[in-house]
Amino acid sequence: MKQTNAAPALQAPKRRLWKEILKHRYLYMMVLPCIVFFIIFNYIPMGGLLLAFKDYKFNKGILGSPWVGFDYFQTFFNSYQSGMLIKNTLIISGMKLFLYLPFPIILALMFNEIRNKWFKNISQSILYLPHFISWVVVVGLVQRILAPDTGLLNQFISGMGGDGSTFFMMEPDYFYQIMFGSHLWKSIGWDSIIYMAAIAGVNPDMYEAAKIDGAGKLREVWSITIPSITPTIVILFILSLGNILSAGFDQLYLLRTPGNMHLADILDTYIIQIGLQGGQYGYATAVGMMQGVIGLILVVLANKISRKVSDTALW
């Protein structure tokens, strides 16, 4: 009797699940292209991670190539370049993660205080536009502006009576400023959108109560707006930790010059060099896999710590 009663009890939740799916079928149909996209371009390619443990042979394919175990990982950490590559990657990604973090938040707060809709729309459009410009164009603009003698900056320095022949792109002392400045200009407007959406969700009654209590604009921002969007900030920070060892290939590869190469060479550029240019597909896959595994570990740890400290987490 127990076995006959167990089957209908197990089928009931399944029937309810399918009823919910049928009820919201149009919403699921809207999500379907996104799911298919991630399956095709993110999950299926994961099978290629086998290359990290195999000596890939074109005539044998991935499955037929001989196993090499963890040899590629040992080779990378024994390489004289590994320390420099990891250091450069951590410095650049750290600047983009920690130093860059307040800028889109501040911009969103500034946009939130603009009352003139015409000026607000124009300002947002101008600051969103760089996001849609490729890094090839952005770095081309940077090179034109910083070019020796003919560049805009050098011409300004010459006009002020200084030496206008500095080759900024070749000077390692200016690399981090150029890298961070171009990243800030390209990304700040677009990254502020999600913070603006979080600010729009703050209860207006809280601001009214603060005004009655005599709070000024800065006090409202500090005591109401920032605490209200803190969960959003924490979630985005946790997600960003997954890319701590991926400092951005496009920008850094284009900014590399013989003068700053010892600072601009990162794991992403190294993977392209040894993989596509050098033909060492297994070795490149191993280095890329290491990036992903470390990023996953950091996301899990940060999520766990955030849940204990602030009750805000991804899961």
Backbone torsions as a table, in degrees:
resi	resn	phi	psi	omega
1	MET	NA	-36.9	-179.4
2	LYS	-64.1	-39.2	-179.0
3	GLN	-68.1	-38.4	-179.5
4	THR	-69.5	-30.7	179.1
5	ASN	-80.8	-22.2	-176.2
6	ALA	-73.3	-35.7	-176.2
7	ALA	-63.2	-48.8	177.6
8	PRO	-63.0	-33.1	179.5
9	ALA	-65.9	-34.6	178.6
10	LEU	-77.0	-30.4	-178.6
11	GLN	-77.5	-23.8	-177.9
12	ALA	-60.3	-48.0	177.9
13	PRO	-62.0	-34.6	179.2
14	LYS	-65.7	-40.5	178.3
15	ARG	-64.7	-40.7	178.1
16	ARG	-64.2	-38.2	178.7
17	LEU	-62.5	-45.8	-179.1
18	TRP	-67.9	-32.8	175.8
19	LYS	-63.9	-40.3	178.5
20	GLU	-66.8	-38.8	178.7
21	ILE	-64.7	-43.9	178.6
22	LEU	-66.0	-35.2	-179.3
23	LYS	-65.7	-39.9	-177.9
24	HIS	-108.9	34.0	-173.3
25	ARG	-61.1	-33.5	-178.1
26	TYR	-70.0	-34.7	176.2
27	LEU	-67.4	-40.9	178.2
28	TYR	-65.6	-34.6	177.4
29	MET	-65.7	-32.7	177.1
30	MET	-70.1	-33.1	-179.6
31	VAL	-80.1	-23.2	-174.1
32	LEU	-54.6	-46.8	179.0
33	PRO	-58.9	-36.1	178.1
34	CYS	-65.9	-41.9	179.3
35	ILE	-64.1	-45.1	178.9
36	VAL	-61.2	-40.6	179.0
37	PHE	-58.7	-47.8	-177.5
38	PHE	-69.5	-34.0	178.0
39	ILE	-65.0	-44.7	-176.3
40	ILE	-72.1	-44.9	-170.8
41	PHE	-100.6	-10.1	-179.0
42	ASN	-119.8	-40.7	-174.0
43	TYR	-92.5	-45.7	178.6
44	ILE	-59.9	-43.0	177.8
45	PRO	-62.3	-13.2	178.7
46	MET	-63.0	-21.8	175.8
47	GLY	-62.2	-24.3	178.0
48	GLY	-69.8	-9.2	177.7
49	LEU	-64.5	-15.4	175.1
50	LEU	-59.6	-25.8	179.2
51	LEU	-59.1	-27.2	-178.5
52	ALA	-66.9	-16.3	-177.3
53	PHE	-118.8	13.0	-176.5
54	LYS	-133.8	150.8	172.7
55	ASP	-88.8	93.1	-168.3
56	TYR	-66.1	130.2	175.8
57	LYS	-121.9	129.0	-177.2
58	PHE	-60.1	-38.7	-175.5
59	ASN	-77.6	-14.0	-179.4
60	LYS	-107.0	-19.2	-178.8
61	GLY	79.3	179.2	-177.5
62	ILE	-66.9	-48.7	-175.5
63	LEU	-70.1	-31.9	-177.6
64	GLY	-86.8	-10.8	-179.7
65	SER	-72.1	150.2	-177.3
66	PRO	-71.5	149.1	179.1
67	TRP	-77.3	143.9	174.9
68	VAL	-123.9	1.2	178.8
69	GLY	66.6	-131.2	-177.2
70	PHE	-100.6	24.1	-176.9
71	ASP	-61.6	-39.6	-177.7
72	TYR	-65.7	-37.5	178.5
73	PHE	-65.9	-42.6	177.6
74	GLN	-63.6	-40.7	179.2
75	THR	-61.1	-41.9	-178.7
76	PHE	-65.4	-47.8	-176.1
77	PHE	-72.4	-19.8	175.0
78	ASN	-87.5	-9.0	-179.4
79	SER	-71.5	145.3	178.7
80	TYR	-68.5	-19.0	-178.9
81	GLN	-86.4	-17.4	-171.3
82	SER	-60.3	-44.1	-179.3
83	GLY	-61.7	-44.8	-179.9
84	MET	-65.0	-42.6	-178.1
85	LEU	-64.7	-44.9	179.6
86	ILE	-66.0	-41.0	178.8
87	LYS	-62.1	-48.8	179.7
88	ASN	-61.7	-41.9	-179.3
89	THR	-63.4	-44.3	-178.9
90	LEU	-66.6	-39.0	179.9
91	ILE	-65.0	-48.9	-176.6
92	ILE	-68.6	-46.3	179.5
93	SER	-67.4	-32.4	175.9
94	GLY	-64.6	-41.0	176.5
95	MET	-63.1	-42.3	-179.2
96	LYS	-71.3	-24.9	-177.8
97	LEU	-91.0	-51.2	-173.8
98	PHE	-90.8	-49.1	-177.6
99	LEU	-69.5	-33.8	-177.5
100	TYR	-79.8	-24.2	-171.4
101	LEU	-51.6	-45.6	-176.2
102	PRO	-69.6	-24.4	-171.2
103	PHE	-63.5	-51.4	177.7
104	PRO	-64.8	-29.0	177.0
105	ILE	-66.7	-46.1	178.4
106	ILE	-62.5	-41.6	179.0
107	LEU	-63.0	-40.9	178.1
108	ALA	-63.7	-39.6	177.0
109	LEU	-64.1	-38.7	178.6
110	MET	-66.8	-44.4	177.6
111	PHE	-60.0	-37.2	-177.6
112	ASN	-65.5	-24.3	-178.1
113	GLU	-91.8	-6.3	179.1
114	ILE	-78.6	125.3	-178.2
115	ARG	-99.9	-22.4	177.8
116	ASN	-78.3	108.8	-174.5
117	LYS	-63.7	-38.1	-179.4
118	TRP	-62.7	-48.4	179.6
119	PHE	-65.4	-37.3	-179.8
120	LYS	-65.0	-44.2	-179.7
121	ASN	-65.4	-41.8	178.9
122	ILE	-64.3	-44.2	-178.8
123	SER	-63.5	-43.3	179.8
124	GLN	-64.6	-42.2	179.9
125	SER	-62.0	-40.8	-179.7
126	ILE	-65.2	-40.1	-176.9
127	LEU	-81.8	-22.5	176.3
128	TYR	-79.0	-28.9	-172.4
129	LEU	-56.5	-42.5	-178.6
130	PRO	-58.1	-26.1	-179.8
131	HIS	-60.8	-30.8	-176.0
132	PHE	-91.1	1.3	177.3
133	ILE	-94.0	132.3	-177.9
134	SER	-69.3	157.8	179.8
135	TRP	-64.8	-25.3	177.2
136	VAL	-61.7	-44.6	179.5
137	VAL	-70.1	-42.0	-178.1
138	VAL	-62.0	-48.3	-179.6
139	VAL	-66.5	-33.7	175.0
140	GLY	-61.4	-41.5	176.2
141	LEU	-64.0	-42.2	179.4
142	VAL	-61.8	-43.3	179.5
143	GLN	-63.0	-38.9	178.2
144	ARG	-66.6	-41.8	-178.3
145	ILE	-68.6	-36.5	-174.7
146	LEU	-99.5	7.4	-178.8
147	ALA	-61.9	142.6	178.7
148	PRO	-66.7	142.5	177.5
149	ASP	69.6	-56.8	-174.0
150	THR	-94.6	-10.0	-178.8
151	GLY	-69.6	152.3	-178.0
152	LEU	-58.3	-44.2	-178.2
153	LEU	-66.7	-43.3	179.5
154	ASN	-67.2	-35.1	175.9
155	GLN	-65.7	-37.7	176.6
156	PHE	-65.1	-42.6	178.3
157	ILE	-63.0	-40.9	177.5
158	SER	-63.1	-40.7	179.0
159	GLY	-64.2	-27.2	178.1
160	MET	-88.5	3.7	177.3
161	GLY	92.6	10.5	-179.2
162	GLY	-98.3	-173.6	178.9
163	ASP	-83.8	113.5	-176.8
164	GLY	-100.0	28.4	-178.6
165	SER	-115.8	17.7	-178.2
166	THR	-71.7	131.1	177.9
167	PHE	-95.9	85.1	-173.1
168	PHE	-59.9	-36.2	-176.8
169	MET	-69.5	-20.7	179.1
170	MET	-94.3	-12.5	-177.0
171	GLU	-88.9	118.9	179.4
172	PRO	-64.2	-24.0	-179.6
173	ASP	-65.2	-21.9	-177.8
174	TYR	-104.5	0.9	-172.8
175	PHE	-63.1	-50.1	-176.7
176	TYR	-63.6	-36.8	178.1
177	GLN	-65.0	-42.7	179.6
178	ILE	-66.7	-44.0	-179.2
179	MET	-62.3	-49.4	-176.8
180	PHE	-70.3	-39.4	-180.0
181	GLY	-63.0	-43.6	179.3
182	SER	-68.1	-38.7	176.8
183	HIS	-64.3	-42.0	179.2
184	LEU	-62.5	-47.2	-178.7
185	TRP	-62.0	-38.2	-175.9
186	LYS	-79.0	-31.4	-167.5
187	SER	-108.5	-22.6	-168.9
188	ILE	-61.5	-42.2	-177.5
189	GLY	-64.1	-47.7	-178.1
190	TRP	-66.8	-41.0	-178.0
191	ASP	-70.6	-17.9	179.3
192	SER	-77.9	-14.2	-175.3
193	ILE	-61.7	-46.3	-176.2
194	ILE	-67.1	-32.4	176.2
195	TYR	-70.9	-35.0	176.1
196	MET	-64.8	-38.4	177.2
197	ALA	-64.5	-38.9	178.2
198	ALA	-66.7	-39.9	178.9
199	ILE	-65.5	-36.8	179.3
200	ALA	-63.9	-23.0	-179.7
201	GLY	-86.6	-0.8	179.1
202	VAL	-72.4	138.0	-178.1
203	ASN	-64.7	120.0	-179.7
204	PRO	-62.7	-24.7	179.9
205	ASP	-62.1	-28.7	179.4
206	MET	-66.4	-38.8	177.2
207	TYR	-68.1	-38.5	178.6
208	GLU	-63.4	-42.1	178.3
209	ALA	-64.7	-37.6	179.0
210	ALA	-66.3	-39.8	178.4
211	LYS	-64.4	-39.5	177.6
212	ILE	-62.0	-36.0	178.8
213	ASP	-78.0	-2.4	176.5
214	GLY	90.1	15.8	-179.5
215	ALA	-74.7	139.0	175.6
216	GLY	-83.7	-179.4	-177.1
217	LYS	-63.8	-42.6	179.8
218	LEU	-65.8	-38.3	178.1
219	ARG	-65.3	-37.8	177.3
220	GLU	-63.0	-43.8	-179.9
221	VAL	-63.9	-46.0	-175.3
222	TRP	-71.6	-37.7	-172.9
223	SER	-97.3	-19.9	-177.0
224	ILE	-118.3	-56.4	-172.2
225	THR	-65.6	-53.5	-176.6
226	ILE	-63.1	-46.6	176.0
227	PRO	-60.5	-32.3	-178.5
228	SER	-70.8	-32.6	-178.8
229	ILE	-97.5	3.4	179.9
230	THR	-57.5	-42.3	176.8
231	PRO	-58.2	-38.2	177.6
232	THR	-64.8	-42.7	179.0
233	ILE	-61.5	-43.2	-178.3
234	VAL	-65.0	-43.8	-179.4
235	ILE	-62.1	-46.1	180.0
236	LEU	-65.9	-35.0	178.0
237	PHE	-65.9	-42.6	179.1
238	ILE	-62.5	-43.8	178.8
239	LEU	-63.6	-36.1	-179.4
240	SER	-68.6	-26.8	180.0
241	LEU	-61.9	-25.2	178.8
242	GLY	-63.7	-20.4	-179.8
243	ASN	-105.7	23.2	-175.8
244	ILE	-63.9	-28.0	178.1
245	LEU	-103.7	16.6	175.5
246	SER	-127.7	94.6	-171.1
247	ALA	-86.2	-1.1	178.2
248	GLY	105.7	98.0	-174.8
249	PHE	-66.9	-49.4	-172.3
250	ASP	-54.7	-52.2	-176.2
251	GLN	-64.4	-49.1	-174.2
252	LEU	-69.4	-36.3	179.6
253	TYR	-64.7	-36.7	-179.2
254	LEU	-79.3	-27.0	179.9
255	LEU	-84.3	-10.7	-178.1
256	ARG	-66.3	132.9	172.7
257	THR	-136.8	164.2	177.3
258	PRO	-56.2	-26.9	-178.3
259	GLY	-79.1	-30.4	-177.0
260	ASN	-114.9	11.6	-173.9
261	MET	-60.8	-32.2	-179.3
262	HIS	-70.8	-12.7	175.6
263	LEU	-105.5	-29.1	-173.8
264	ALA	-90.6	-16.4	179.0
265	ASP	-72.9	119.4	179.8
266	ILE	-126.4	-179.6	-178.3
267	LEU	-62.1	-36.9	-178.5
268	ASP	-64.0	-46.6	178.9
269	THR	-68.3	-34.4	178.9
270	TYR	-64.6	-39.6	179.6
271	ILE	-63.2	-42.1	178.7
272	ILE	-65.2	-40.7	-177.9
273	GLN	-64.2	-48.1	-176.0
274	ILE	-81.9	-25.9	-177.8
275	GLY	-84.6	-66.5	-176.0
276	LEU	-76.9	-41.6	-178.0
277	GLN	-82.9	-37.6	-177.5
278	GLY	-93.0	-13.9	179.1
279	GLY	75.1	11.9	178.6
280	GLN	-93.0	75.6	-171.7
281	TYR	-66.4	-41.3	179.7
282	GLY	-64.9	-43.5	179.6
283	TYR	-63.6	-44.6	179.4
284	ALA	-64.1	-38.8	178.3
285	THR	-64.1	-37.9	179.5
286	ALA	-63.6	-43.2	179.3
287	VAL	-66.2	-42.6	177.5
288	GLY	-64.2	-37.8	178.0
289	MET	-64.9	-38.4	177.6
290	MET	-60.5	-41.3	176.9
291	GLN	-58.0	-47.2	-177.4
292	GLY	-66.3	-41.0	-178.5
293	VAL	-65.8	-45.2	179.1
294	ILE	-63.9	-41.4	177.1
295	GLY	-61.1	-41.8	178.3
296	LEU	-63.1	-43.3	179.5
297	ILE	-62.0	-43.1	-179.8
298	LEU	-64.9	-39.8	178.6
299	VAL	-63.4	-43.9	-179.7
300	VAL	-64.4	-44.6	179.8
301	LEU	-65.0	-45.7	179.5
302	ALA	-63.0	-38.1	178.4
303	ASN	-65.1	-40.4	180.0
304	LYS	-66.6	-43.5	178.7
305	ILE	-65.1	-42.5	-179.9
306	SER	-62.8	-38.4	179.5
307	ARG	-64.2	-39.0	-179.6
308	LYS	-73.0	-36.4	-174.4
309	VAL	-83.6	-45.2	-170.9
310	SER	-125.2	0.8	-177.8
311	ASP	61.8	19.8	175.8
312	THR	-114.6	122.9	-177.2
313	ALA	-158.6	166.8	179.1
314	LEU	-74.0	-33.9	179.5
315	TRP	-147.3	NA	NA
